[in-house]
Amino acid sequence: MRLMGIKKENPMYKEERKEQDSKILNKFLQEAGFNSMTTTPSTQKILWRPNNYRRQIQVKTKTNSGVETILTTIPLSMRKNTTYNDHTKLLFIKNYQPNITIQYGKNTLTGIFSQNIIHGKKETYLIETKTFKQCQNLLDKKRDEIKTRIDKALIDFAKTFKIYIPVCSPKWDRYEDWVKGEDYIDQIPKETIIHDTYFKKVYGDGIEFKSSQNQKEPVVLMKNYIKNRAVEDISPQIADEINHMHTSLAEELNPTITKLTPAIKALTEQITLHLAVEKRKLDNEIEMNHLLKDLKHHLPRQSTLESLKMRITTHNDIFKYKKDIDKLSDNDKHELSEWLFKRKAGR
């Protein structure tokens, strides 16, 4: 019961506990293997294919003469891979650079990455790691490699055909991350078709995490899914470790709290005494204010007319105190006029 009280009331314990919990979770994610994606307890395997990776950059509005120049000057080796759609006004150059297709629109230039075709099938990567951190690093590395290749092809095409690019950089336009080899994903029936906000299933095997307004950068959604599934798998281990750390931390803090108790008690008594003194001072001030108000109430009040007679010493003062004069009653105004006349006559 005493340990429960310490956990609930001591702010120092709460902060230590949060920090320890965070360290435990990160430790498991970075160092532990995850059973739901493994063939052995310490090895994680997953199949991944970057589909339809596209990066786009804004360019000067295309003209018919510009398109004609490209079609007539493009190397012969590329002409068989070049098409122009009169309806959509889109120019396509397939494999402008290895695995990169260029799409030239009205005012955009788009680079599209495509995988190698091996034995009639798209190239798929086997990601095999021992930790989530390693898996994350491999995915990021491959995504960045594709990004660099697309951007290089876009800049090269623009320079070669003298296409003006404003001050801006290519951005992700679209992507699909196909993934297979995770328990939940592999249990979805092959004939099932799914179209969701963040993923879709249109093939017999695997699903594709896709770009959205909230997330346009590849592999992010996929990594989040893998991480969440990993946490679910190791949650019992995390719970045990956290409970152990909470108990140890409470035992370490308990002697410290015991030593601090007398000092805290003394400080509390001093604060209580100080507050009592301040309260008495405040009570005295309130009482004095009441006395002053009563005294002021019993003092003889000086009329506004008498006050004006004391303040008006020159003719200019009449204009100076005009507002006060206007407030007088008719009788007082008459009396003030006679007083001023007599005062002037007396001089």
C-alpha positions as CSV (number, residue, x, y, z in Angstrom):
1,M,0.0,0.0,0.0
2,R,2.9,2.4,0.7
3,L,4.4,1.9,-2.7
4,M,1.0,2.6,-4.3
5,G,0.9,5.9,-2.4
6,I,4.3,6.9,-3.6
7,K,3.4,6.2,-7.2
8,K,0.3,8.2,-7.1
9,E,1.5,11.3,-5.1
10,N,5.1,11.9,-5.9
11,P,5.8,14.0,-9.0
12,M,9.4,12.9,-9.0
13,Y,8.3,9.3,-9.4
14,K,5.9,10.1,-12.2
15,E,8.7,11.8,-14.3
16,E,11.1,8.9,-13.6
17,R,8.5,6.4,-14.6
18,K,7.7,8.1,-17.9
19,E,11.4,8.2,-18.8
20,Q,11.9,4.6,-17.9
21,D,8.8,3.4,-19.9
22,S,10.0,5.2,-23.0
23,K,13.5,3.6,-22.7
24,I,12.0,0.2,-22.3
25,L,9.8,0.5,-25.4
26,N,12.7,1.8,-27.5
27,K,14.9,-0.9,-26.3
28,F,12.5,-3.6,-27.4
29,L,11.9,-2.0,-30.7
30,Q,15.6,-1.6,-31.5
31,E,17.0,-4.8,-30.0
32,A,14.3,-7.5,-30.0
33,G,13.1,-9.7,-32.8
34,F,9.4,-9.8,-33.7
35,N,7.6,-13.1,-34.0
36,S,4.8,-12.0,-36.3
37,M,7.3,-11.4,-39.2
38,T,9.9,-14.0,-38.5
39,T,11.0,-17.5,-39.5
40,T,13.2,-17.7,-36.4
41,P,12.7,-15.8,-33.1
42,S,15.5,-13.4,-33.9
43,T,15.1,-12.7,-37.6
44,Q,12.5,-10.5,-39.3
45,K,11.6,-11.1,-43.0
46,I,9.3,-9.2,-45.2
47,L,8.8,-8.8,-48.9
48,W,8.6,-5.3,-50.3
49,R,8.2,-3.8,-53.7
50,P,8.1,0.0,-54.4
51,N,5.4,0.4,-57.0
52,N,4.6,3.5,-59.1
53,Y,7.0,5.8,-57.3
54,R,6.6,9.3,-58.8
55,R,8.3,12.6,-58.2
56,Q,7.1,15.8,-59.9
57,I,8.4,19.3,-60.5
58,Q,6.8,22.5,-61.8
59,V,8.1,23.8,-65.2
60,K,7.3,26.5,-67.6
61,T,4.1,26.0,-69.6
62,K,4.8,23.6,-72.5
63,T,4.4,24.8,-76.1
64,N,3.8,22.9,-79.3
65,S,7.1,24.0,-80.7
66,G,8.8,22.7,-77.6
67,V,7.3,19.3,-78.0
68,E,8.2,19.3,-81.7
69,T,11.8,20.1,-80.7
70,I,12.0,17.2,-78.3
71,L,10.4,14.7,-80.8
72,T,12.9,15.7,-83.5
73,T,16.0,15.9,-81.4
74,I,15.6,13.0,-79.1
75,P,18.2,10.2,-79.8
76,L,17.2,7.5,-82.2
77,S,17.7,4.9,-79.4
78,M,14.9,6.5,-77.4
79,R,12.4,7.2,-80.2
80,K,10.8,3.8,-80.1
81,N,10.1,4.4,-76.4
82,T,8.6,7.9,-77.0
83,T,4.9,8.6,-77.4
84,Y,2.9,11.7,-77.5
85,N,-0.9,11.8,-76.8
86,D,-2.7,14.5,-78.8
87,H,-5.7,14.3,-76.6
88,T,-4.0,14.6,-73.1
89,K,-1.0,16.5,-74.5
90,L,1.3,14.2,-72.5
91,L,4.7,13.2,-73.8
92,F,6.1,9.9,-72.5
93,I,9.7,8.7,-72.8
94,K,10.0,5.2,-71.3
95,N,13.4,4.3,-69.8
96,Y,14.8,7.8,-70.4
97,Q,17.3,6.5,-67.8
98,P,17.4,2.9,-66.5
99,N,14.0,2.2,-64.7
100,I,12.9,5.9,-65.1
101,T,10.1,7.0,-67.4
102,I,9.7,10.8,-68.0
103,Q,6.2,12.3,-68.4
104,Y,6.0,15.8,-69.7
105,G,2.7,17.6,-69.1
106,K,1.4,21.1,-69.6
107,N,3.5,22.6,-66.8
108,T,4.8,19.6,-64.9
109,L,7.6,17.2,-65.4
110,T,7.2,13.8,-63.7
111,G,9.7,11.0,-63.2
112,I,8.2,7.5,-62.7
113,F,10.3,4.6,-61.3
114,S,9.6,1.0,-62.4
115,Q,11.2,-2.2,-61.2
116,N,13.3,-4.6,-63.3
117,I,11.3,-7.4,-64.8
118,I,12.8,-10.8,-63.8
119,H,11.3,-13.9,-65.4
120,G,8.2,-12.0,-66.3
121,K,7.7,-10.7,-62.8
122,K,8.4,-7.3,-61.1
123,E,11.5,-7.3,-58.9
124,T,10.7,-7.6,-55.2
125,Y,13.1,-7.0,-52.3
126,L,13.5,-9.4,-49.4
127,I,14.1,-7.3,-46.2
128,E,15.7,-9.5,-43.6
129,T,16.8,-8.0,-40.4
130,K,17.1,-8.7,-36.7
131,T,15.6,-5.5,-35.4
132,F,13.0,-3.0,-36.4
133,K,15.6,-0.2,-36.5
134,Q,17.6,-2.2,-39.1
135,C,14.4,-2.8,-41.2
136,Q,13.6,0.9,-41.0
137,N,17.1,1.9,-42.1
138,L,17.0,-0.4,-45.1
139,L,13.6,0.8,-46.3
140,D,14.7,4.5,-45.9
141,K,18.0,3.8,-47.8
142,K,16.3,2.2,-50.8
143,R,13.6,4.9,-50.9
144,D,16.3,7.6,-50.9
145,E,18.2,5.8,-53.7
146,I,15.0,5.8,-55.9
147,K,14.4,9.4,-55.0
148,T,17.9,10.4,-56.1
149,R,17.6,8.5,-59.4
150,I,14.3,10.1,-60.3
151,D,15.4,13.6,-59.4
152,K,18.6,13.2,-61.4
153,A,16.6,12.1,-64.5
154,L,14.2,15.0,-64.2
155,I,17.0,17.6,-64.0
156,D,18.9,16.0,-66.8
157,F,15.9,16.0,-69.1
158,A,15.1,19.6,-68.4
159,K,18.7,20.7,-69.1
160,T,19.0,18.6,-72.3
161,F,15.8,20.0,-73.8
162,K,16.1,23.5,-72.3
163,I,13.0,23.3,-70.2
164,Y,12.8,26.2,-67.7
165,I,12.4,25.2,-64.1
166,P,11.3,27.9,-61.5
167,V,13.0,28.0,-58.1
168,C,11.5,24.8,-56.7
169,S,12.5,21.1,-56.1
170,P,10.8,17.8,-57.1
171,K,8.2,16.5,-54.7
172,W,6.6,13.1,-54.1
173,D,3.5,12.9,-56.3
174,R,2.4,9.3,-55.8
175,Y,3.6,5.9,-54.6
176,E,2.5,2.4,-53.5
177,D,4.4,0.2,-51.1
178,W,3.5,-3.4,-51.8
179,V,4.2,-5.7,-48.8
180,K,3.9,-9.4,-48.0
181,G,5.1,-11.7,-45.3
182,E,3.2,-10.4,-42.3
183,D,0.7,-12.7,-40.5
184,Y,-2.4,-10.4,-40.7
185,I,-1.7,-9.5,-44.3
186,D,-1.1,-13.0,-45.4
187,Q,-4.3,-14.2,-43.8
188,I,-6.5,-12.0,-46.2
189,P,-8.1,-14.3,-48.8
190,K,-6.5,-13.9,-52.2
191,E,-9.8,-13.1,-53.9
192,T,-10.5,-10.2,-51.6
193,I,-10.3,-6.7,-53.1
194,I,-9.8,-3.8,-50.8
195,H,-9.7,0.0,-51.4
196,D,-9.0,1.9,-48.2
197,T,-7.8,5.5,-47.5
198,Y,-4.3,4.4,-46.7
199,F,-3.9,1.0,-48.4
200,K,-5.4,-1.2,-51.1
201,K,-5.4,-4.9,-52.1
202,V,-5.8,-5.5,-55.8
203,Y,-3.4,-8.4,-56.2
204,G,-3.9,-12.0,-55.0
205,D,-1.0,-11.7,-52.5
206,G,0.0,-8.7,-50.3
207,I,-1.4,-5.2,-49.9
208,E,-0.1,-1.8,-51.0
209,F,0.2,1.2,-48.7
210,K,-0.6,4.2,-50.9
211,S,0.0,7.9,-50.9
212,S,-2.6,10.2,-49.4
213,Q,-3.1,13.9,-48.6
214,N,-1.8,13.3,-45.1
215,Q,1.2,11.2,-46.1
216,K,2.9,11.6,-49.5
217,E,6.3,10.2,-48.6
218,P,6.9,6.5,-49.3
219,V,7.5,3.7,-46.7
220,V,6.3,5.9,-43.7
221,L,2.9,4.2,-43.5
222,M,4.5,0.8,-44.0
223,K,7.0,1.4,-41.2
224,N,4.3,2.5,-38.8
225,Y,2.3,-0.6,-39.5
226,I,5.4,-2.9,-38.9
227,K,6.2,-1.0,-35.7
228,N,2.6,-1.3,-34.4
229,R,2.5,-5.0,-35.1
230,A,5.8,-5.4,-33.4
231,V,4.6,-3.7,-30.3
232,E,1.6,-5.9,-30.2
233,D,3.8,-9.0,-30.3
234,I,6.1,-7.9,-27.5
235,S,3.6,-6.1,-25.3
236,P,3.6,-8.9,-22.6
237,Q,7.4,-8.6,-22.4
238,I,7.2,-4.8,-22.2
239,A,4.5,-5.0,-19.5
240,D,6.7,-7.3,-17.4
241,E,9.8,-5.1,-17.8
242,I,7.8,-1.9,-16.9
243,N,6.4,-3.5,-13.8
244,H,9.8,-4.6,-12.7
245,M,11.2,-1.1,-13.3
246,H,8.4,0.6,-11.5
247,T,9.0,-1.6,-8.4
248,S,12.7,-1.0,-8.5
249,L,12.3,2.7,-8.9
250,A,9.8,2.9,-6.0
251,E,12.2,1.0,-3.7
252,E,15.0,3.4,-4.7
253,L,12.9,6.5,-4.1
254,N,11.4,5.4,-0.8
255,P,14.5,6.1,1.4
256,T,15.0,9.5,-0.3
257,I,11.4,10.4,0.5
258,T,11.8,9.3,4.1
259,K,14.8,11.5,4.5
260,L,13.1,14.5,3.1
261,T,9.9,14.2,5.3
262,P,11.3,16.1,8.4
263,A,12.5,19.0,6.2
264,I,9.2,19.1,4.3
265,K,7.3,19.1,7.6
266,A,9.4,22.0,9.0
267,L,9.0,24.0,5.8
268,T,5.2,23.4,5.9
269,E,5.0,24.8,9.5
270,Q,7.0,27.9,8.5
271,I,4.7,28.5,5.5
272,T,1.6,28.1,7.7
273,L,2.9,30.6,10.3
274,H,3.9,33.1,7.6
275,L,0.4,32.8,6.0
276,A,-1.2,33.4,9.4
277,V,0.8,36.6,10.0
278,E,0.0,37.9,6.5
279,K,-3.7,37.1,7.1
280,R,-3.6,39.2,10.3
281,K,-2.0,42.1,8.4
282,L,-4.7,41.9,5.8
283,D,-7.4,41.8,8.4
284,N,-5.9,45.0,10.0
285,E,-5.8,46.7,6.6
286,I,-9.4,45.9,5.9
287,E,-10.4,47.1,9.4
288,M,-8.5,50.4,8.9
289,N,-10.2,51.0,5.5
290,H,-13.6,50.6,7.1
291,L,-12.6,53.1,9.8
292,L,-11.4,55.7,7.2
293,K,-14.6,55.3,5.3
294,D,-16.6,55.9,8.5
295,L,-14.5,58.9,9.4
296,K,-14.9,60.4,6.0
297,H,-18.7,59.8,6.2
298,H,-18.9,61.8,9.5
299,L,-16.7,64.8,8.3
300,P,-18.6,67.9,7.4
301,R,-19.0,68.1,3.6
302,Q,-17.9,71.3,1.9
303,S,-20.4,72.5,-0.8
304,T,-19.3,72.8,-4.4
305,L,-20.2,76.5,-4.3
306,E,-17.9,77.2,-1.3
307,S,-15.1,75.1,-2.9
308,L,-15.3,77.3,-6.1
309,K,-15.2,80.5,-4.0
310,M,-11.9,79.2,-2.5
311,R,-10.4,78.2,-5.9
312,I,-11.4,81.2,-8.1
313,T,-8.8,83.8,-7.5
314,T,-8.6,85.4,-11.0
315,H,-10.9,86.1,-13.8
316,N,-9.3,83.3,-15.9
317,D,-10.3,80.8,-13.2
318,I,-13.9,81.2,-14.2
319,F,-13.1,79.5,-17.5
320,K,-10.9,77.0,-15.8
321,Y,-13.6,75.7,-13.6
322,K,-16.5,76.1,-16.0
323,K,-17.5,72.4,-15.8
324,D,-17.9,72.7,-12.0
325,I,-19.9,76.0,-12.3
326,D,-22.3,74.4,-14.8
327,K,-23.1,71.7,-12.2
328,L,-24.3,74.3,-9.7
329,S,-28.0,74.9,-9.1
330,D,-29.6,78.1,-10.3
331,N,-29.6,79.6,-6.8
332,D,-25.9,78.7,-6.4
333,K,-25.0,80.2,-9.8
334,H,-26.9,83.4,-8.8
335,E,-25.0,83.5,-5.5
336,L,-21.7,82.9,-7.2
337,S,-22.4,85.8,-9.7
338,E,-23.1,88.2,-6.8
339,W,-20.0,87.1,-5.0
340,L,-17.8,87.6,-8.1
341,F,-19.4,91.1,-8.7
342,K,-18.9,92.2,-5.1
343,R,-15.3,90.8,-5.2
344,K,-14.5,92.8,-8.3
345,A,-16.2,95.9,-7.0
346,G,-14.2,95.6,-3.8
347,R,-11.0,95.8,-5.7
